[in-house]
Amino acid sequence: MAGEFYKKQTANKTISVSYSLNLRPDNTFVFSIKSQDANPKCEGSWELNWQSVYLKCNESDDIGEILSSGNMPDKEHKLEVINRNRIKFKNVVLTRR
């Protein structure tokens, strides 16, 4: 299941949100959601369990990072595996690059 997954959404031709997920073969990952005013990102470990990918973000000790727009408040995420090339995060379908 390792690989890079991506989705870019645009609203009103001016506002866009990009989702990027890199699932590495060593079961670590980098997940980011980039928008106009924020770029929350988390790194951690992932696990495949049946039709789901579970992400667990590492905790940061850096107070500046915790308070910044770069901090992802939710530390655990469950993504639905649609097929080998598509993963669903909430209502967004990310496609393998």
Buried (B, 14 or more C-beta within 10 A) or exposed (E): BEBBBEBEEEEEEEEEBBBBBBBBEEEBBBBBBBBEEBBBBBBBBBEEEEEEBEBBBEEBEEEEEEEEEBBBEEEEBEBEBEEEEBBBBEEEBBEBE
